[in-house]
């Protein structure tokens, strides 16, 4: 994989549905080498730390190939790197080839994949469309979050070189599919139990799946 663009943004106030909202969804490409720290990139900050940011969501990645899909879906919009609020716009495989726990070296830093992106209403603000959250999830093109396991510097053009993969892990796309599933087939229940064994998947995700498994059976 390759890092195409590093994108940062600070909180700003916008008017949405008659209310003033503080959001950091607006990210823009930055030049040169950027320090990547445990909680975020220098020059980047999350607005609502109850749902964004933290050690498990320090960096959000989105594949440049997904932009081709959205350019067809949103032909009237100019989509530049950072349009989906991602910190890293990357050239790389789809979410079904990225696994929870995948570890990468990028620049002088090291990172690990922790979870898919679940969009909040601020994605709708960014695209001025109330149905964007639904369309985003239905597209299956969520991208993924990284935790920083070694701080360093990163920049556009850096390779994301895989260091290791947890053999018990499951793809980002499967986590997203299981999250939105209305029912669990036996294979789904087995996949959820497998997710419990993946060290890099956060406790909050595991608790969500435990509750869903108990509710849906399996």
Buried (B, 14 or more C-beta within 10 A) or exposed (E): BBBBBBBBBEEEEBEBEEEEBEBBBBBEBBEEBBBBBEBBBEBBBBBBEEEBBBEBBBBBBBBBEBBEEBEEEBEEEEBEBBBBBBBBBBBBEBBEEBBBBBBBBBBBBBBBBBBBBBBBBBBBBBBEBEEBBEBBBEEBBBBBBBBBBEEBBBBBEBEBEEEEBBEBBBBBBBBBBBBEEEEBEEEBBEBBEEBEEBEBBBEEBBEBBBEBBEEBEB
